[in-house]
Structures are given as structure tokens and as C-alpha cells.
Amino acid sequence: MNLSTIASAPLLYSVHGALALTSLASGTVVMIMPKGTPLHLVLGRTFAIAMLSTAITSFGIETSGHLSWIHILSIITMINIPLAIWQRRRGNIKAHALGMIGNYVGLVIAGGFALIPPRLLGLVLFGH
């Protein structure tokens, strides 16, 4: 593990990583907790804001000088989070749940690909 790689990376990378970890933590708790509680609402909002922020910050991260196909997940997230919230406000709980689960799965998939060098997290964990 090479933590100096993180220290030498642009600040945006750390912000993006912190937002992704916030999304992962809040999303995991929301997935396993009872639905409809005040805590579900607070953590769900935390998840939604962190996911949107993670998606937005991803556009400042370019591994090889240009955007990659993973940025497609960011675009999907930026569409699906508001759509899932809209579904909840319409009373369509099933569509809301499916939308949020889809966003969570996308987060996990993107995180898995972040482990592959030359991405920063992959370099930190597995080296050059």
C-alpha cells in the first residue's frame, strides 16, 4: 500500500473519494435498515447528495487525459437520483426503491473498477 500516491494527487481526487465513501456508507445503512423512518430519510438524503456530488466531481478526474466509459455511470447517476426522488414524491415507492438500488449498485461497480491500476485507488493498493 502506497499512501504517498494519495498525498501527491490533486485535492479533487481526495474529495471525490471521500464523497464516494460517504455514498457507500450511507447507502449501505439505508439498504439494510427499516424503510420510511426519519433516519431513513436523513441517510437517504445524505446518500443522494453524496452520490450527485461524487458524479459531478468525477468529471474533473481523467486517468489518461480524457473522460472514460466510467463517466457514463456518472451521467446515469445524475439522471437517476433526481428521477428516484421524483418517484418517491409521486408515491411510487417501488420505482423509488429500484432507482436507488440501481444507483447503489452502480456505485459498487464503479468502486470495483477504481481498484484497477492506473486509477489512483488501484495504484495505492497494488502499486505501479
JOLINNOR-V880693 format. One record per residue. N is the residue number from 0. RES is the residue in one letter. PHI is phi in whole degrees, -180 to 180 (* if undefined). Layout:
# JOLINNOR-V880693
n: {N N}
res: {RES RES}
phi: {PHI PHI}
This chain:
# JOLINNOR-V880693
n: {0 1 2 3 4 5 6 7 8 9 10 11 12 13 14 15 16 17 18 19 20 21 22 23 24 25 26 27 28 29 30 31 32 33 34 35 36 37 38 39 40 41 42 43 44 45 46 47 48 49 50 51 52 53 54 55 56 57 58 59 60 61 62 63 64 65 66 67 68 69 70 71 72 73 74 75 76 77 78 79 80 81 82 83 84 85 86 87 88 89 90 91 92 93 94 95 96 97 98 99 100 101 102 103 104 105 106 107 108 109 110 111 112 113 114 115 116 117 118 119 120 121 122 123 124 125 126 127}
res: {M N L S T I A S A P L L Y S V H G A L A L T S L A S G T V V M I M P K G T P L H L V L G R T F A I A M L S T A I T S F G I E T S G H L S W I H I L S I I T M I N I P L A I W Q R R R G N I K A H A L G M I G N Y V G L V I A G G F A L I P P R L L G L V L F G H}
phi: {* -125 -73 -64 -63 -68 -62 -91 -80 -60 -55 -55 -63 -69 -62 -59 -63 -64 -66 -64 -66 -64 -61 -64 -66 -67 -65 -63 -64 -61 -65 -99 -89 -61 -90 86 -85 -59 -66 -59 -63 -65 -70 -65 -67 -60 -59 -63 -66 -66 -65 -62 -67 -62 -62 -64 -67 -62 -72 -93 -114 -131 -68 -122 88 -153 -67 -113 -64 -63 -66 -61 -62 -65 -64 -60 -62 -67 -92 -73 -63 -61 -64 -66 -66 -61 -61 -64 -67 -80 92 -90 -65 -63 -66 -61 -62 -63 -64 -70 -63 -61 -65 -64 -61 -61 -61 -65 -63 -62 -62 -63 -71 -68 -80 -92 -59 -94 -68 -55 -62 -63 -67 -64 -80 -117 81 -79}
